[in-house]
């Protein structure tokens, strides 16, 4: 939990170092961790890729794969919005 909160804080400040931690948190077993990570990612990027924290595992995984693709194609140069 502390790791996810730290990553949220980094991304809220516009620091991309928190992104990959939050991306992995989308696969956490606890829905509230997934929700917190998704809320921060969406606010920082304006994207959600259809991720539903309480959605079925296969749908969540498809969304996470979309996040990973986005990160590999655009995320490293994307200007995150400080919150």
N, C-alpha and C positions, 0 to 999 in steps of 0.2 A: 504494500500500500504506500509506504513512504517513497519508494522508487517511482511509482506512478505520479504521486503528488509533486515530486521534484521535477519530473519530466513535464508535467502540466505547467509548472511555474516557468521552466525554461522556455517552453513554446509560447506561453503568454507574453514573455518578454521579447519574442521574436528570434529566439535562439534555436536553430534547427537541431541541436543535439538531443532534444527531448523527443523528436519525432519517432525514431525507431523504437524507443521504449514504449511510447503510446501505441504504436502499431502492434507491437507484441502483446500489449494489454488488451487489444481487441479480441484476442484468443483466450483471455483469462476465463476460468470457470465461473467466476462471480459476476453476475449481471451488472451490479453497481460499479464495478471496476471498468467493465466494458463501456458503460454509459458515460462515466467520467472521462475516459479516454476519447470516446467519440465526440462528446460535447466540445472538448478542447481542440481536437483535430478540425472539426467543422468550423469553429469560430476562427481558427488560425488560417484556414485555407479556403473557406467558403464551399467546401466539397463534403459529400457524405458517402457517395458511391452506394447508396441504398442500404447502408449498414443499420440493422436494428438490433440493439443490445440484447433484446429478449426474443429475437427471431430464431428460426431453426438453425442448427449447427451448419448444415450445408449451405444455406443462404448467407450466413455470416462469413463462412470461409470464402465464398465467391466474392463477397465485398472486400474482404481483407486482401485477396489476390489482386483486386482492382487497385486498392491502395498501394500495394507493393509495386505494381506496374507503373502507377503514376509517380511514385517516388523515384524509381529507376529512370524514368523518362524526363521528369520535370522537377521533382522535389529538391534535388540538390542545388538548383538555381532559383527556386521559387522564393519570392519575398514574403515571408510570413508576416501576418498582421499582428503587431503587438496589441494586447488587450488591456 
